């Protein structure tokens, strides 16, 4: 009887464990639809001919991936970025970031989870990191180093692991000097169960020496609800197994797709990568694109509108261009030297950039095909 009771308790335990929400969330495989739905309210989805659907966050010019509204925590897989954004569980742990001159930073979804997809550097007094661009892979024998000067974020080494690192970032105008005096941190950690390698970042003991503080190693735990939170010695983060498409959702797509011509790049970013509290991503975007298209998404040939009305200042062309004088007025035209006839065309439309357009992430958006993968890119 004792043996039977023991087996009954054991079986009950396994039943409850297997059917617990956390285990089900960890084992479940979801499609890219979870990205499209969760990130849609906080930015714009756009169809790119090379990458497919990409996401552009509704943030100001000071936004920088892995630099705005968040901090680093040391985990069993190296340094992990813990974002303050409600949507931060997704684009800082899956996929890759890139930069386009036309509209700034954009995110390309991916299937593989990681603590952070960045490369690292160390220079006297500073630790630095930059987002890995699309196509960049991490291999166990060494890291992939990408990124141009403007994509790097450097923090004073004594504040590495601080809860508010943004207050101690070096100005980006100093990046060239810091990079020229830095070395690449080529340390990786392999998660054997998933056969995935991560860039671990700075050595824990070295950071402890630089900061003079004890650093705890957090374990990664599955979170049932979307989001992330540090609690005790755990980083609980929503990180399901993800595939681009699943049997239950073979054709995932955003509910709304913005036209590239309606997206405008914010002013040049010359600051430290911080955003104001009003732009912290905790509230939904208040500026969805003025022109959106319901799915199915437009084809490549439909990426630009056929026509667009001329601006108001051009809707009253100079009399010299009219076939007959206006019946409503016989007055001579005012300021003929600035007659709109010289500018009576519609605004110039700027399609998605072709190839490398000088973006700081070293990527660009090639037309019609994906950027080739590389495994051993040398540091710049």
C-alpha positions in Angstrom: 0.0 0.0 0.0 2.9 2.4 0.9 4.5 1.7 -2.5 1.2 2.3 -4.4 0.7 5.5 -2.5 4.2 6.7 -3.3 3.8 6.0 -7.0 0.4 7.8 -7.0 2.0 10.9 -5.5 4.9 10.8 -8.0 2.5 10.4 -11.0 0.4 13.2 -9.7 3.5 15.4 -9.4 4.5 14.7 -13.0 1.0 15.3 -14.3 0.8 18.7 -12.6 4.3 19.6 -13.7 3.7 18.7 -17.3 0.4 20.5 -17.5 1.5 23.6 -15.7 1.2 26.9 -17.7 4.9 27.5 -17.6 5.8 24.2 -19.1 3.1 24.4 -21.7 4.3 27.9 -22.6 7.9 26.7 -23.0 7.0 23.7 -25.2 4.5 25.5 -27.4 5.7 26.7 -30.8 4.1 29.9 -32.1 4.4 31.8 -35.4 5.6 35.2 -36.2 2.1 36.3 -35.6 3.0 36.9 -32.0 5.5 39.5 -33.1 3.0 41.2 -35.5 0.3 41.4 -32.9 2.4 42.4 -29.9 4.5 45.0 -31.7 1.9 46.5 -34.0 0.5 49.0 -31.4 4.0 50.4 -30.7 5.3 51.1 -34.2 4.9 50.4 -37.9 5.2 47.2 -39.9 6.5 47.6 -43.4 7.1 45.1 -46.2 10.7 45.0 -47.4 11.5 43.2 -50.6 14.7 41.7 -49.1 13.7 40.9 -45.5 9.9 40.6 -45.6 8.0 42.3 -42.8 10.2 44.6 -40.7 9.2 46.7 -37.7 10.0 50.3 -37.0 9.4 51.4 -33.4 7.4 54.6 -32.8 10.2 56.3 -30.8 12.2 59.5 -31.2 15.6 60.2 -32.8 17.5 59.2 -29.6 16.3 55.6 -29.7 19.1 53.1 -30.1 18.6 49.3 -29.8 20.1 47.9 -26.6 20.9 51.5 -25.5 17.5 53.0 -24.6 15.4 52.3 -21.6 17.0 49.1 -20.2 20.0 47.6 -18.5 22.3 44.6 -18.5 22.0 41.6 -16.1 24.5 38.7 -15.9 22.9 35.3 -16.5 23.9 31.7 -17.1 24.3 32.5 -20.8 26.2 35.8 -20.3 24.9 39.3 -20.3 21.2 39.7 -21.0 19.5 43.0 -22.0 16.5 43.7 -19.7 14.3 46.2 -21.4 12.0 48.7 -19.8 9.7 48.6 -22.8 6.5 46.5 -22.6 7.4 45.0 -26.0 11.1 44.5 -25.1 10.8 40.7 -24.7 10.7 40.3 -28.5 13.1 42.5 -30.6 16.0 42.5 -28.1 16.0 38.7 -27.9 14.9 37.5 -31.3 15.9 38.6 -34.8 18.4 41.4 -35.8 18.4 45.2 -35.9 19.5 47.3 -38.9 19.5 51.0 -39.9 18.2 52.7 -43.0 18.8 56.3 -43.9 15.1 56.7 -44.9 13.5 55.9 -41.5 16.1 55.0 -39.0 16.3 51.8 -36.9 14.2 48.8 -37.9 13.9 45.2 -36.6 14.0 42.0 -38.7 12.1 39.1 -36.9 13.9 35.9 -36.2 13.3 32.4 -34.8 16.2 32.0 -32.3 16.0 33.4 -28.8 19.1 34.8 -27.1 20.0 36.9 -24.1 21.0 39.7 -26.5 22.1 39.7 -30.1 25.1 42.1 -29.8 28.8 42.2 -30.2 31.1 43.5 -27.5 34.3 45.6 -27.1 36.4 46.8 -24.2 38.7 49.8 -24.0 40.4 51.5 -21.1 37.5 52.7 -19.0 34.7 51.5 -21.2 32.6 48.5 -22.2 30.7 48.8 -25.5 28.2 46.8 -27.6 26.5 47.1 -30.9 23.5 45.3 -32.4 24.2 42.4 -34.8 22.8 43.1 -38.2 20.7 40.8 -40.3 22.7 37.7 -41.5 25.2 37.9 -38.7 25.7 34.6 -36.9 27.3 33.6 -33.7 29.6 30.6 -33.8 31.1 28.7 -30.9 34.7 29.3 -32.1 34.4 33.0 -32.1 32.1 36.0 -32.4 30.8 37.8 -35.5 31.8 41.5 -35.2 29.7 44.0 -37.1 28.6 47.5 -36.7 30.0 50.9 -37.6 30.9 53.6 -35.3 27.6 55.2 -34.8 25.9 52.0 -33.8 28.1 51.4 -30.8 27.1 52.3 -27.2 29.8 52.7 -24.6 29.3 52.9 -20.9 31.9 53.7 -18.2 33.1 50.3 -17.0 32.4 51.1 -13.4 28.7 51.3 -14.3 28.5 48.1 -16.2 25.6 46.2 -14.8 24.1 49.3 -13.3 20.3 49.6 -13.3 20.5 53.0 -15.0 23.5 52.8 -17.4 22.1 55.4 -19.8 23.2 58.2 -17.4 26.8 57.0 -17.9 27.0 56.5 -21.7 29.9 58.1 -23.6 28.8 60.7 -26.2 28.7 59.0 -29.6 31.0 61.7 -30.9 33.7 59.9 -28.9 33.1 56.5 -30.5 35.9 56.7 -33.1 38.5 57.3 -30.4 37.1 54.6 -28.1 36.9 52.0 -30.8 40.4 52.7 -32.0 41.6 51.9 -28.5 39.4 48.9 -27.9 39.6 45.1 -28.3 36.8 42.7 -29.3 35.4 40.5 -26.6 35.4 37.0 -28.2 33.7 35.0 -25.5 30.8 32.7 -26.3 28.5 30.4 -24.4 26.8 27.4 -26.0 23.4 26.3 -24.9 23.8 22.6 -25.7 20.1 21.7 -25.4 19.3 24.0 -28.3 22.7 23.9 -30.1 22.8 27.7 -30.0 25.9 29.9 -29.3 25.5 33.3 -27.5 28.0 36.1 -27.2 28.6 36.2 -23.5 30.2 39.7 -23.3 32.5 40.9 -20.6 34.0 38.5 -18.0 32.0 38.5 -14.8 35.1 38.7 -12.6 36.6 41.6 -14.5 33.3 43.6 -14.2 33.2 42.9 -10.5 36.8 44.3 -10.2 35.9 47.4 -12.3 32.7 48.1 -10.4 33.8 47.0 -7.0 30.4 45.2 -6.6 29.4 41.6 -6.3 27.4 40.4 -9.4 24.9 37.6 -9.2 24.4 35.1 -11.9 20.7 34.9 -12.8 19.0 31.8 -14.3 16.7 32.2 -17.2 13.1 31.2 -16.4 10.1 31.0 -18.7 7.4 33.6 -18.1 3.8 32.8 -19.1 2.7 36.3 -19.8 4.4 38.5 -22.4 7.2 40.5 -20.8 10.3 40.1 -18.6 11.1 40.7 -14.9 14.0 40.1 -12.6 13.0 38.4 -9.4 15.5 37.1 -6.9 18.1 35.1 -8.8 15.9 34.6 -11.9 15.3 36.5 -15.1 11.7 35.5 -16.0 11.1 36.3 -19.6 8.6 35.2 -22.2 10.6 33.2 -24.8 8.5 30.7 -26.6 9.8 28.5 -29.4 9.0 30.4 -32.6 8.8 29.5 -36.2 8.0 31.9 -39.1 4.8 29.9 -39.8 3.0 27.0 -38.1 0.4 24.5 -39.2 -2.2 26.5 -37.3 -1.1 29.8 -38.9 0.7 29.1 -42.2 0.5 32.7 -43.4 1.1 35.1 -40.5 1.0 38.8 -41.3 0.5 42.2 -39.6 -3.0 43.6 -39.4 -1.7 46.8 -40.9 1.2 47.4 -43.2 2.6 50.9 -43.6 3.9 52.3 -46.9 7.6 53.1 -46.9 6.9 56.5 -48.5 4.9 57.5 -45.5 7.7 56.8 -43.0 10.0 59.6 -42.1 13.3 59.2 -40.5 13.7 61.3 -37.3 16.4 63.8 -36.9 20.0 62.6 -36.7 20.9 61.0 -33.4 23.9 62.7 -31.8 23.0 62.0 -28.2 23.6 59.2 -25.8 20.8 56.9 -26.8 18.2 57.9 -24.2 14.5 58.5 -24.7 12.3 60.8 -22.7 9.7 59.2 -20.3 7.0 60.1 -22.8 8.7 57.9 -25.4 9.5 54.9 -23.1 7.4 52.5 -25.1 5.1 51.7 -22.2 2.2 53.3 -24.0 0.9 52.5 -27.4 2.0 54.5 -30.4 -0.1 57.6 -31.1 1.2 58.1 -34.6 0.3 55.1 -36.8 1.1 55.8 -40.4 -1.3 58.0 -42.2 -1.5 55.5 -45.0 -2.0 51.9 -44.0 -3.0 48.8 -46.0 -5.0 45.9 -44.7 -3.5 42.5 -45.2 -2.8 40.8 -47.5 0.3 43.0 -47.8 1.0 44.9 -51.1 3.2 43.2 -53.6 6.7 44.5 -54.5 5.3 46.5 -57.4 2.8 48.2 -55.1 5.3 49.4 -52.6 4.8 53.0 -53.8 1.5 54.8 -54.4 0.7 55.7 -58.0 0.0 59.3 -57.2 -0.1 61.7 -54.4 -1.7 65.2 -54.3 0.6 68.1 -54.5 1.1 70.2 -51.3 -1.2 73.1 -50.7 1.4 75.6 -51.6 1.4 74.2 -55.1 -2.3 74.0 -55.7 -2.5 77.5 -57.1 -0.1 77.4 -60.2 1.1 80.6 -61.7 -1.1 82.2 -64.3 1.7 81.8 -66.9 0.9 78.1 -67.0 -2.9 78.4 -67.3 -4.5 78.1 -70.7 -6.7 81.1 -69.9 -6.9 83.7 -67.2 -8.9 83.0 -64.1 -12.4 84.3 -64.4 -12.6 85.0 -60.7 -9.7 87.5 -60.6 -8.0 90.0 -62.9 -5.3 90.9 -60.4 -1.7 90.3 -61.5 0.0 87.5 -59.7 1.8 88.3 -56.5 5.5 87.5 -56.1 6.0 86.1 -59.6 9.7 85.4 -58.7 8.6 82.6 -56.4 5.7 81.3 -58.6 4.8 77.7 -57.7 5.2 76.9 -61.3 8.8 76.1 -60.6 7.7 73.5 -58.0 4.4 72.1 -59.3 5.3 68.5 -58.9 4.3 66.1 -56.2 6.7 65.5 -53.3 9.7 63.3 -54.1 9.0 59.8 -52.8 11.8 57.9 -51.2 11.6 54.1 -51.6 13.3 51.7 -49.3 17.1 52.1 -49.5 19.1 50.0 -51.9 22.1 48.1 -50.5 24.3 49.8 -48.0 23.2 53.3 -47.6 25.6 54.3 -44.9 23.7 52.9 -42.0 25.6 52.6 -38.8 24.6 48.9 -38.3 26.5 48.0 -41.5 23.5 46.4 -43.1 21.3 48.2 -45.6 18.3 46.7 -47.3 19.2 45.0 -50.5 16.4 44.9 -53.0 15.0 41.5 -53.9 17.3 39.3 -51.9 18.5 38.8 -48.4 21.8 40.0 -47.2 24.3 37.1 -47.4 25.4 35.5 -44.1 28.9 35.8 -42.8 30.6 34.0 -40.0 33.9 35.7 -39.6 33.6 39.4 -40.2 36.6 41.3 -38.9 36.0 44.3 -36.6 35.8 47.7 -38.1 
